[in-house]
Amino acid sequence: MTNVRRGPRQLMNGLRALPLMCFAAAGYGDMRQLDDTALSRIQGQSGITLEMDLNMAADSLSYYDDGQAVRLEGFKVGSSESPGQGALHRTRIDIGADASLNLEYLVEDRRIEFSDIRLAGAPGLSMGGVFFDHSLEGMLTIRQGGAVGGNGYTFDTAYTMTGGRLGYRTNGNAVFLDDITMSVEALGVTLDVVGNTLELVSPMVKGNWSVGAIRFSDNPVYHGASSGPGGVPLASYGALESSFELSSRTGITAGGRQGQGLRIDHETTIHTASFLYVDDGNALALRDITGNYRIHDLRLDVDEDWEGRAAVALTLGKLDGQVNIGAVELGSGGLSFGSVNLSFVLEDHVFNGRGYTNALYLQGGGHPDAGPQGLRLATEWSLRLADLSYTEDGNRVIISGLQSWGRGDVTVNVTRDEVRNGTRFYDGLRVGFDGLKAGYRINGLRVGSDDAPLQGGTELLLALGVYPAYEFELDGHVTLGAGGASGDGLTINSDIYIRDGKAAVIAAPYDEGNGEIPQKGLWLTEMTYEGHVRNMTVDVTEEGLVMETGEAWSDMDVGNVRVGTSTDGASFGRLKLQSFEQGSSMVISPGGAGNVCVGGTGSSSSSCSDSGGSWEARGEEGVTIAMKKILARAEGPDKRNAVLWETNRVVDGQGKAINGTGTQLLINDIHTSDGGDFNGDGIDDNTYGIRTDLAVDIYQTKVTKKDSGPDSRGVVGSRGDEKIMDPNAPQGYRYVSEPGQAELVNRPLGFAVKAETRFKELSINNIDLIHRNGGAQTAVFGAKLQNFDIRANLTATPIP
């Protein structure tokens, strides 16, 4: 059903425009090329203006592919501010002297909405609803003649959008981009038919856009409104800004992966771009972005996933490209971490003997307890290869040979704080994981250039909770709520469950240049993990990126700690780690260690040298991480800080060790304290915790030879000689006994970390020895470590 309402003035204009509208309708049915005589008659016209208040609705719009349908239900176009009223549309049409068709248009206060997106093969389930509010003003010029001949078309367009809102709704809850503004100019865009492909080429597209706030609403009454009860603005995740200049080429061909559908091939070059996330006036800015990417053989079908569920299928042949971010800035001072470059290839590949592809199957429903509306994404990916490099103060380190693969379901819902059908939900955008089997691995680090030798050092990522290699099965959710510790920002609640985990603490390369080999290292295998986070806030402040945790607890049970490969390495036995924190925090700031005295003491180059140290000026860029861990007192067997080590377990018929049958060492109820009751509440204060400051830089460092004679690469040197990089040397370096100033500037680059850890008091309630027959015996009851301050400098460099 369609309903179009017009006022008297608009009706008269519409009647005057009726002949042109009829002509336009005929043109849509059968587009024909006009000859010169016909065009000359049209050029003499002074133009026409069409104006109407548009208010229309349709029960559903359907797209059919091989007999299967996607239905857009509850379709409406009308006023966003006055429900039931029309949105103003005004179009001025002229024919130019060059026979071009010129359109100037104005759209005010328009809302386009779908209440549900459904698949005919999945009754009762919906992908949720989408609404788009905006006002639009712009121009469009169409000329005959494309990029490859006279049968195509050339377009010039420019427009400005204001008052925009783009939202996603499930079960009455919404997350939406509010106060969107956008300006775009695209000149010389061509449209041609090349063979059986519709080809769209954009030589240059320039524009900018901003999002005033990303808001959350848990009340259907405030659908698409910026403010809630009493006119108070709805909670915001923050704001976004971007500008861009890019060129692109897109080819669209009929035919999906199975029968009917679409094929899309696309390539884009990013000439320049920037992106900012703004939180209460403080920005995380990605500047000087350049790069390119290519999409090959992307197919769109209405199909079924690997479990036979109806879905909108997006299947990819290949995606490759690279993106360079010239500066990553954070906080009000505009200080920079440095620059980042990512190169990547997504395509079919075999990991661990199983082939993976890249596919996304969109389905309705989301989490079954959240209600009938939501998204379920049956997902499979294959990142065959990626290199991520980080450059600061002109020095570069490359995380080389990153691979990732996986398959499983991801659910998306907008939820509110409630218990529904027995499941606990939280305010925000809920991303759930359902039987997701995945993994990733890193081949190693390269310092300086893409062809530099592989080296260790990936274990330094453990400070950020990143393993060098990891395989797992994942369930659970992460819910992103609006609002941080104060004002804009994020609030995170999550529950994560991992089974059959294999995580490397230290890992050698999986490919040293002669093909893939079993990756050796120190492994946590047969691992289960359960982790919970409550009210973790993330804010961008003047200081940096601040993360504060209300409460977090976890239980990681490692069946075997192995040395060697993850499958048959020698085992240290079982290790169980429990963590319970309240009020912990982390601050990530730009800028590294600055000036450092390595191997000595002193606040200047001369005083450092006098103490036997080496003075290093590590520059202004880099990363500083300040962590504060508040280890809370135990509140039960699930919420405590404890370490359990078990050996000599009984094995079953398959030779697998049975947990709980061996000899155990338990270090129980580990917690921090300030060393006294300073606020008078009868309990020792616990606000200081364990504080660790990490300053990470890429820096040239002194590396000396440990033994005389040839090293593993055959380069000869004496004990104590210093390693100097030399591109003219056979292996790229040589050993020098007394390097001069010109040689010192060619010291090898390293991944440099300056660390300091301190605490006031760390307590252990009891240390027990547990035997499967004799039970638990307390070996130590009550132990305290006080006033620790530990400092270290570490640099990871290639080891020949």
C-alpha positions in Angstrom: 0.0 0.0 0.0 1.3 3.4 -1.0 -0.1 6.7 0.2 1.2 10.1 -1.3 -0.2 13.3 0.3 0.2 16.7 -1.3 -0.9 20.2 -0.4 -2.7 22.5 -2.9 0.4 24.3 -4.1 2.3 21.0 -4.5 -0.6 19.5 -6.3 -0.7 22.3 -8.9 3.0 22.0 -9.5 2.6 18.3 -9.8 -0.2 18.7 -12.4 2.0 21.0 -14.4 4.8 18.5 -14.2 2.6 15.5 -15.2 3.7 15.4 -18.8 7.4 15.3 -17.8 6.7 12.7 -15.1 5.0 10.5 -17.7 8.0 10.9 -20.0 10.3 10.0 -17.2 8.3 6.9 -16.4 8.4 5.8 -20.0 12.2 6.3 -19.9 12.6 4.0 -17.0 10.7 1.3 -18.8 12.7 1.6 -22.0 15.7 4.0 -22.1 16.4 5.4 -25.6 19.1 7.6 -27.0 17.8 11.0 -28.2 18.9 12.2 -31.5 20.2 15.8 -32.1 16.9 17.1 -33.4 15.0 15.9 -30.3 17.7 17.4 -28.0 17.6 20.8 -29.8 13.9 21.0 -29.1 14.4 20.3 -25.4 17.3 22.7 -24.9 15.1 25.7 -25.5 13.1 25.0 -22.3 13.7 27.1 -19.2 13.3 24.2 -16.8 10.7 22.9 -14.5 10.4 22.6 -10.7 8.7 19.6 -9.1 7.7 20.0 -5.4 5.7 17.7 -3.2 5.3 16.5 0.4 6.0 12.8 0.2 4.4 10.4 2.6 4.3 6.8 1.5 4.2 3.3 3.0 4.4 -0.3 1.8 3.7 -3.5 3.7 6.8 -5.1 2.2 9.4 -4.8 -0.6 10.9 -8.2 -1.8 14.0 -9.2 -3.6 13.9 -12.7 -5.2 17.0 -14.8 -6.0 16.5 -18.3 -7.4 13.0 -18.4 -5.9 14.1 -17.3 -2.4 13.2 -13.9 -1.0 14.4 -11.1 1.2 11.5 -9.0 2.5 11.9 -5.4 3.7 8.8 -5.0 5.9 7.1 -1.9 7.3 8.6 0.4 4.6 7.8 4.1 5.2 8.9 7.4 3.8 7.8 10.6 5.4 8.7 13.2 8.0 11.1 12.3 10.8 9.9 15.1 13.1 6.2 14.9 12.4 5.1 11.3 12.2 2.3 10.8 9.6 3.3 13.9 7.7 5.1 14.2 4.4 8.7 15.2 3.7 9.4 18.1 1.4 10.9 17.1 -2.0 11.8 19.9 -4.5 13.6 19.2 -7.8 14.5 21.7 -10.5 15.2 20.2 -13.9 17.1 21.9 -16.7 18.6 20.9 -20.0 22.0 22.5 -20.6 23.5 23.8 -23.8 25.6 20.7 -24.1 22.4 18.5 -23.9 23.2 17.6 -20.3 20.4 16.9 -17.9 20.8 19.2 -14.8 19.0 18.4 -11.5 19.0 20.6 -8.4 17.2 19.0 -5.5 16.2 19.7 -1.9 14.9 17.2 0.6 13.8 18.3 4.0 13.1 16.3 7.1 12.9 12.8 5.5 12.8 9.5 7.2 13.2 6.2 5.4 12.5 3.2 7.5 12.1 -0.6 7.5 10.6 -2.0 10.6 11.8 -5.6 9.8 14.1 -7.4 7.4 13.1 -11.0 7.0 14.0 -14.1 5.0 11.2 -16.1 3.5 12.9 -19.3 4.6 13.1 -18.3 8.3 9.6 -17.4 9.4 9.2 -15.6 12.8 12.7 -14.2 12.8 13.8 -10.7 11.9 17.2 -9.0 11.3 15.8 -5.9 13.0 14.8 -2.6 11.8 16.7 0.3 10.2 15.8 4.0 10.0 17.5 6.9 8.2 16.6 10.6 8.9 18.1 13.4 6.8 17.8 16.6 4.9 19.6 16.8 1.6 20.6 19.5 -0.8 22.6 19.0 -4.0 22.9 18.8 -7.7 23.3 16.1 -10.4 24.4 16.6 -14.0 24.1 13.7 -16.5 25.8 13.8 -19.9 25.8 11.3 -22.7 29.1 9.5 -23.2 31.0 7.4 -20.7 34.6 6.3 -20.3 34.7 3.9 -23.2 32.3 5.3 -25.8 29.2 7.3 -26.6 26.7 4.8 -25.2 27.6 5.4 -21.6 26.9 8.3 -19.3 29.0 10.8 -17.3 27.8 12.2 -14.0 28.8 15.2 -11.9 27.3 15.4 -8.4 27.7 17.3 -5.2 25.5 17.3 -2.1 25.3 18.2 1.5 23.4 16.3 4.1 22.4 17.7 7.5 20.3 16.5 10.5 21.1 12.9 9.8 20.3 9.9 12.0 21.1 6.3 11.0 19.8 3.7 13.5 19.5 0.0 14.1 16.6 -1.4 16.3 15.9 -4.7 17.8 13.1 -5.5 20.2 12.4 -1.8 20.9 16.0 -0.9 21.7 18.2 1.2 19.3 21.7 2.3 18.6 22.0 5.2 16.2 24.3 7.7 14.7 23.0 11.1 15.6 23.5 14.6 14.1 25.2 13.4 10.9 26.5 16.0 8.5 28.1 15.1 5.2 29.4 16.9 2.1 30.5 15.0 -1.0 31.7 16.1 -4.5 32.2 13.6 -7.3 33.0 14.9 -10.8 33.4 13.0 -14.0 31.8 9.8 -12.8 31.3 7.4 -15.7 28.8 4.6 -16.2 29.4 2.1 -19.0 28.4 -1.4 -20.1 31.7 -3.3 -20.8 30.9 -6.7 -22.1 28.4 -8.1 -19.6 29.5 -5.8 -16.8 28.1 -2.5 -15.6 31.2 -0.5 -14.8 31.1 2.6 -12.6 34.3 4.7 -12.4 34.9 7.6 -10.0 38.1 9.5 -10.9 38.0 11.6 -7.7 35.5 11.7 -4.8 36.1 14.3 -2.1 34.1 14.7 1.0 33.9 14.9 4.8 31.4 13.8 7.3 30.8 13.9 11.1 28.6 12.2 13.6 27.7 14.4 16.6 27.0 11.5 18.9 26.4 7.7 18.8 23.4 7.2 21.0 21.6 4.3 22.8 17.9 4.2 23.6 16.1 1.4 25.5 12.7 3.0 25.2 10.6 2.8 21.9 9.0 6.1 22.8 12.2 7.9 22.0 12.6 6.3 18.5 15.2 8.4 16.6 15.2 11.2 19.2 18.3 12.7 20.6 16.9 13.3 24.1 15.0 11.2 26.5 12.8 12.0 29.6 12.9 15.6 30.6 14.9 16.6 27.5 18.1 15.0 28.8 20.3 13.8 25.9 20.5 10.1 25.5 23.7 8.4 26.5 26.5 8.7 23.9 29.4 6.5 22.9 31.2 9.6 21.5 31.4 11.4 18.2 33.1 10.7 14.9 34.7 12.9 12.2 36.3 12.0 8.8 37.5 13.5 5.6 38.6 11.7 2.4 39.8 12.0 -1.2 39.6 8.7 -3.1 39.1 7.2 -6.5 37.4 3.9 -7.3 36.2 1.5 -10.0 33.3 -0.9 -9.5 32.0 -3.6 -11.8 28.6 -5.2 -11.3 27.7 -8.4 -13.2 24.6 -10.6 -13.1 25.0 -14.0 -11.5 25.6 -15.2 -8.0 27.7 -18.0 -6.6 24.7 -20.2 -7.1 22.4 -19.2 -10.1 20.9 -15.8 -9.8 22.5 -13.0 -7.8 25.2 -10.3 -8.2 28.9 -10.3 -8.7 30.9 -7.2 -7.6 34.5 -6.4 -8.4 35.8 -3.2 -6.9 39.0 -1.3 -6.3 39.7 1.9 -4.4 42.7 4.2 -4.0 42.7 6.3 -0.9 44.7 9.5 -1.8 44.2 11.1 1.6 41.9 10.6 4.6 41.6 11.2 8.3 39.4 9.6 11.0 38.7 10.9 14.5 36.9 9.4 17.5 36.0 12.2 19.9 35.1 11.7 23.6 34.1 14.8 25.5 36.4 17.0 23.4 39.4 14.7 23.4 40.3 12.9 20.2 41.8 9.6 19.1 42.9 10.7 15.6 44.1 8.7 12.6 45.7 11.2 10.2 47.4 11.1 6.8 45.7 7.9 5.8 46.6 6.5 2.3 46.3 3.1 0.7 44.3 0.9 -1.6 42.3 -2.3 -1.7 40.8 -4.6 -4.3 37.7 -6.8 -4.0 37.7 -9.7 -6.5 34.6 -11.8 -7.1 32.3 -10.8 -4.3 29.0 -12.6 -4.8 25.6 -11.7 -3.3 23.0 -14.5 -3.2 19.9 -15.5 -1.2 21.1 -18.9 -0.2 21.7 -21.2 2.7 24.7 -21.5 5.1 26.7 -24.6 5.9 23.9 -25.7 8.3 21.1 -25.3 5.8 19.8 -22.0 7.3 18.2 -19.4 5.0 20.5 -16.4 4.6 21.7 -13.5 2.5 25.0 -14.8 1.4 28.1 -12.7 0.8 31.0 -14.9 -0.5 34.4 -13.5 -1.4 37.0 -14.6 -3.9 39.8 -12.3 -2.7 40.4 -9.1 -0.9 43.9 -7.6 -0.7 45.4 -4.1 -0.1 47.3 -2.0 2.2 46.6 1.0 4.5 49.1 3.5 5.9 48.2 5.7 8.8 50.7 8.5 8.9 50.1 9.5 12.6 48.1 8.1 15.5 47.4 10.9 17.9 45.7 10.8 21.2 44.5 13.4 23.8 44.4 17.2 23.8 48.1 17.7 23.2 48.1 16.0 19.8 51.0 13.8 20.7 51.6 10.9 18.3 52.2 7.2 18.9 53.8 7.1 15.5 52.6 5.6 12.2 51.0 2.3 11.3 51.0 0.3 8.1 48.8 -2.8 7.4 49.1 -5.0 4.3 46.7 -8.0 4.0 45.4 -10.7 1.7 42.1 -12.5 2.4 41.6 -15.6 0.2 41.0 -19.3 0.5 43.8 -21.1 2.4 44.4 -24.3 4.3 45.2 -24.0 8.0 46.0 -27.1 10.1 44.8 -29.4 7.3 41.4 -27.7 6.8 40.4 -25.3 4.0 38.9 -22.0 4.9 37.2 -19.4 2.7 35.7 -15.9 3.3 31.9 -15.8 3.6 29.2 -14.0 5.6 25.7 -15.4 5.8 23.2 -12.8 7.2 20.3 -14.3 9.1 17.5 -13.0 11.4 17.1 -13.7 15.1 20.3 -12.9 17.0 20.5 -14.3 20.5 17.3 -16.5 21.0 16.5 -15.1 24.4 16.8 -11.4 23.3 13.6 -11.6 21.3 12.7 -12.3 17.6 14.7 -9.3 16.2 18.4 -9.4 15.8 21.2 -10.5 13.5 22.9 -13.8 13.3 26.1 -13.9 11.1 27.3 -17.3 10.1 30.9 -16.3 9.5 34.0 -17.9 8.0 37.2 -16.1 7.3 40.7 -16.9 5.9 43.4 -14.2 6.4 46.1 -15.8 4.4 48.7 -13.2 5.2 49.1 -9.8 6.8 52.0 -7.7 8.0 51.4 -5.0 10.6 54.2 -2.4 11.0 54.7 0.3 13.5 57.1 3.2 13.0 58.1 5.8 15.6 60.8 8.4 15.4 61.8 6.9 12.0 62.4 3.4 13.4 60.2 0.5 12.2 59.1 -2.9 13.6 57.0 -5.3 11.7 54.7 -8.0 13.1 55.3 -10.4 10.3 53.3 -13.3 8.9 50.0 -12.7 10.8 47.5 -15.3 9.8 43.9 -15.9 11.1 41.1 -18.3 10.4 37.8 -19.3 11.9 34.2 -20.4 11.5 31.1 -20.0 13.6 28.2 -17.7 14.5 28.2 -14.1 15.6 25.0 -12.6 16.9 24.1 -8.9 17.1 21.3 -7.4 19.3 20.6 -4.0 20.9 19.6 -5.0 24.4 18.6 -3.3 27.7 19.6 -4.0 31.3 17.4 -7.0 32.2 17.1 -10.7 32.8 15.1 -12.1 29.8 14.2 -15.7 29.4 16.8 -16.6 32.0 19.7 -14.7 30.3 21.3 -11.6 31.7 21.5 -8.7 29.3 23.0 -5.2 29.6 22.4 -1.8 28.0 24.0 -1.5 24.7 25.1 -3.2 21.5 25.5 -6.9 22.3 27.9 -8.9 20.1 27.6 -12.6 20.9 29.7 -15.6 20.0 28.2 -19.0 19.4 30.4 -22.0 18.7 33.1 -19.9 17.1 36.2 -22.0 16.3 39.1 -19.7 15.4 42.8 -19.1 15.6 45.7 -16.9 14.7 49.5 -17.0 14.6 52.4 -14.6 14.2 55.5 -15.7 12.3 57.8 -13.3 14.2 59.1 -9.7 14.2 61.2 -7.9 11.6 62.9 -4.7 12.6 63.8 -2.0 10.1 62.6 -3.5 6.8 60.3 -6.1 5.2 63.3 -8.3 4.3 65.0 -8.0 7.7 65.7 -11.4 9.5 62.9 -12.8 11.6 63.4 -12.5 15.3 61.7 -13.2 18.6 60.0 -10.6 20.7 56.3 -11.4 20.0 56.0 -12.4 23.7 56.3 -8.7 24.5 52.6 -8.5 23.3 51.6 -10.5 26.4 51.6 -7.2 28.3 48.5 -6.3 26.2 46.9 -9.7 26.6 47.9 -10.9 23.1 49.4 -14.3 22.6 51.9 -14.9 19.7 49.6 -17.8 18.6 46.2 -18.9 19.8 43.6 -21.5 18.8 40.2 -21.7 20.6 36.5 -22.4 20.6 34.6 -19.3 21.8 31.1 -18.7 23.3 29.8 -15.7 25.2 29.3 -12.0 24.5 30.7 -8.5 24.7 28.1 -5.7 25.3 29.2 -2.2 24.4 27.2 0.4 26.4 27.0 4.1 25.9 28.8 6.4 28.3 32.2 6.1 30.0 33.4 7.0 33.5 32.0 10.5 32.9 30.2 11.9 29.8 30.7 10.1 26.5 32.7 6.9 26.1 32.1 3.2 26.4 30.9 0.8 29.1 31.7 -2.8 28.6 30.1 -5.9 30.2 31.3 -9.3 28.9 31.1 -13.0 29.6 33.6 -15.1 27.7 33.9 -18.9 27.6 36.8 -20.7 25.8 37.2 -24.4 25.3 40.1 -26.5 23.8 42.5 -23.5 23.8 46.1 -23.7 22.6 48.0 -20.5 23.4 51.7 -19.8 22.9 53.5 -17.8 25.5 56.8 -17.9 23.5 56.7 -19.1 19.9 59.2 -19.7 17.2 58.4 -19.0 13.5 56.0 -21.3 11.7 57.8 -20.6 8.4 61.5 -19.8 8.3 61.5 -19.5 4.5 61.3 -23.1 3.5 57.6 -23.7 4.0 55.4 -24.2 7.0 56.7 -26.2 10.0 55.2 -27.1 13.4 55.5 -24.0 15.6 57.6 -24.6 18.7 57.5 -22.7 21.9 56.1 -22.6 25.4 52.4 -23.6 25.1 49.3 -23.5 27.3 47.3 -26.5 25.9 44.0 -28.2 26.6 42.9 -24.9 28.1 39.5 -23.8 29.3 38.8 -20.2 30.2 35.9 -18.4 31.8 36.2 -14.6 32.1 33.7 -11.9 33.3 33.9 -8.1 33.2 31.5 -5.8 34.8 31.2 -2.0 34.2 34.5 -1.5 32.5 34.7 2.1 31.1 36.8 3.3 28.2 37.4 7.0 27.7 39.7 9.2 25.7 41.1 11.9 28.1 43.8 14.5 28.0 46.1 11.8 29.5 45.3 9.1 26.9 43.1 6.1 26.5 41.8 5.3 30.0 40.2 1.9 30.8 38.8 1.4 34.3 37.3 -1.9 35.5 34.5 -2.1 38.1 35.0 -5.8 38.7 36.6 -8.7 36.7 37.1 -12.3 37.5 38.4 -15.2 35.5 39.4 -18.9 35.7 42.0 -20.3 33.3 42.6 -24.1 33.6 45.5 -25.3 31.5 45.6 -29.1 31.1 49.3 -29.2 30.1 52.0 -26.5 29.9 54.2 -27.9 27.1 57.6 -27.0 25.8 58.0 -27.9 22.1 55.0 -28.2 19.9 51.4 -27.7 21.1 50.6 -31.4 20.6 53.5 -33.5 21.7 55.8 -31.2 23.6 57.1 -32.2 27.1 54.6 -31.2 29.8 55.2 -29.3 33.1 51.8 -30.5 34.2 48.5 -28.7 34.9 48.3 -25.0 35.7 45.2 -23.2 37.0 45.2 -19.4 37.3 42.3 -17.6 38.9 42.0 -13.8 38.9 39.7 -11.4 40.8 40.2 -7.6 40.5 38.2 -4.6 41.6 39.0 -1.1 40.5 41.9 -2.0 38.2 42.8 0.4 35.4 45.1 1.0 32.4 46.2 4.2 30.7 47.7 4.1 27.2 49.5 7.3 26.2 51.6 8.5 23.3 55.3 8.9 23.9 57.8 6.2 24.9 60.7 6.2 27.4 62.4 9.4 26.3 65.9 9.5 27.6 67.1 6.3 29.2 70.4 5.3 31.0 70.8 1.6 30.2 73.2 -0.3 32.5 73.9 2.6 34.8 72.4 5.5 36.7 72.2 9.2 35.8 70.0 11.9 34.5 72.3 13.1 31.8 74.5 11.6 29.1 77.7 12.4 31.0 76.5 11.1 34.4 75.2 8.0 32.8 78.5 7.3 31.1 80.4 8.0 34.3 78.3 5.2 36.0 79.2 2.7 33.2 75.8 3.1 31.5 74.8 3.8 27.9 72.7 6.9 27.3 69.8 6.4 24.8 67.6 9.2 23.5 64.6 7.2 22.3 62.7 10.2 20.9 59.2 11.6 21.5 57.0 9.0 19.9 56.3 5.5 21.2 53.8 3.9 23.6 53.5 4.3 27.3 51.2 1.9 29.3 50.4 2.5 32.9 48.6 -0.4 34.6 47.2 -0.6 38.0 45.9 -4.1 39.2 43.9 -4.2 42.4 43.9 -7.8 43.5 40.8 -8.2 45.7 40.4 -10.5 48.7 38.7 -13.8 48.0 34.9 -13.8 48.0 34.5 -17.5 47.4 36.0 -20.4 45.2 35.1 -18.6 41.9 36.2 -15.1 42.9 39.8 -15.2 44.1 43.4 -14.8 43.1 45.1 -18.2 43.2 47.6 -20.4 41.4 47.4 -24.2 41.3 50.1 -26.5 39.9 49.4 -30.2 39.6 51.7 -33.1 38.5 51.7 -36.9 38.6 48.1 -37.2 37.5 46.4 -40.5 36.8 45.8 -41.1 33.1 42.8 -42.6 31.5 42.5 -45.4 28.9 43.6 -43.0 26.1 46.6 -41.8 28.0 45.1 -38.5 28.9 45.8 -37.1 32.4 42.8 -36.7 34.7 42.7 -33.4 36.5 42.4 -33.6 40.3 44.2 -37.0 40.6 47.8 -35.8 41.1 49.8 -33.8 43.6 49.0 -30.1 43.8 50.6 -26.9 45.0 48.0 -24.2 45.8 49.0 -20.6 46.4 45.6 -19.2 47.6 44.0 -15.8 48.1 46.6 -13.5 46.7 45.7 -9.9 47.3 47.1 -6.4 47.4 46.8 -3.9 50.2 48.0 -0.4 51.1 49.4 -1.7 54.3 46.9 -0.3 56.8 43.4 1.0 57.5 43.8 4.6 56.7 40.1 5.5 56.2 39.0 4.0 59.5 36.5 1.4 58.2 38.2 -1.5 59.9 39.6 -3.1 56.7 43.0 -2.5 55.2 42.7 -0.1 52.3 43.4 -1.5 48.8 43.7 1.4 46.3 47.4 1.3 45.2 47.6 -2.3 43.9 50.4 -3.5 41.7 51.5 -0.6 39.4 53.4 -1.3 36.2 54.7 1.3 33.8 55.8 0.1 30.4 57.5 2.5 27.9 57.8 0.8 24.4 60.1 2.2 21.7 61.9 1.0 18.6 65.5 2.0 19.1 69.0 1.2 18.0 70.8 -0.7 20.8 74.2 -2.0 21.7 74.6 -5.7 20.9 77.9 -7.5 21.8 79.2 -10.9 20.8 79.2 -13.5 23.6 81.8 -15.8 22.2 84.8 -15.6 19.8 84.6 -17.2 16.4 81.8 -17.5 13.8 78.2 -17.2 14.8 75.3 -19.3 13.4 75.4 -17.3 10.1 79.1 -17.7 9.7 80.0 -14.1 10.6 83.3 -14.0 12.5 84.0 -11.9 15.5 85.6 -11.8 18.9 84.0 -11.8 22.3 82.9 -8.3 23.2 82.8 -7.1 19.6 79.8 -4.9 18.8 77.3 -5.8 16.1 77.1 -3.2 13.3 74.5 -3.3 10.5 76.1 -3.1 7.1 74.0 -3.7 3.9 77.3 -4.4 2.0 78.3 -7.2 4.3 77.2 -10.8 3.1 74.8 -11.3 6.0 73.9 -7.6 6.4 76.0 -7.0 9.5 79.6 -7.3 10.8 81.4 -7.3 14.2 83.5 -4.3 15.2 85.8 -4.2 18.2 85.8 -0.4 18.6 83.1 1.2 16.5 83.4 4.8 15.5 80.7 7.5 15.5 79.7 6.7 11.9 79.3 3.0 12.8 77.4 3.6 16.1 74.5 5.1 14.1 74.2 1.7 12.4 73.6 -0.3 15.6 70.8 -2.8 15.1 67.2 -1.7 15.8 65.5 -3.4 18.6 62.0 -3.5 20.2 62.9 -1.6 23.5 60.8 -1.8 26.6 61.5 0.1 29.8 59.5 -1.3 32.7 58.9 -0.5 36.4 56.7 -2.5 38.8 55.9 -1.5 42.3 53.5 -2.3 45.1 53.1 -1.5 48.8 51.9 -4.8 50.0 51.2 -8.2 48.4 49.7 -10.9 50.7 49.2 -14.6 50.3 46.7 -16.2 52.7 47.9 -19.7 52.5 50.2 -22.1 50.5 48.9 -25.7 50.5 50.3 -29.0 49.4 47.5 -31.3 48.3 47.8 -35.1 47.8 45.0 -37.1 46.2 44.9 -39.4 49.2 46.1 -37.4 52.1 44.2 -34.2 51.3 45.4 -30.6 51.8 48.2 -29.6 54.2 49.0 -25.9 54.8 52.8 -25.4 54.3 52.7 -21.6 54.8 49.9 -19.7 56.4 50.1 -15.9 55.8 52.9 -14.3 53.8 53.4 -10.6 53.0 55.8 -8.9 50.6 56.1 -5.1 51.1 57.4 -2.0 49.3 58.7 -3.6 46.1 60.1 -1.5 43.3 61.5 -3.5 40.3 63.0 -1.8 37.2 64.2 -3.3 34.0 65.3 -2.4 30.4 64.8 -5.0 27.7 65.6 -4.9 24.0 64.6 -7.7 21.6 67.0 -7.8 18.6 67.7 -10.4 15.9 69.9 -13.3 17.3 72.2 -14.8 14.7 
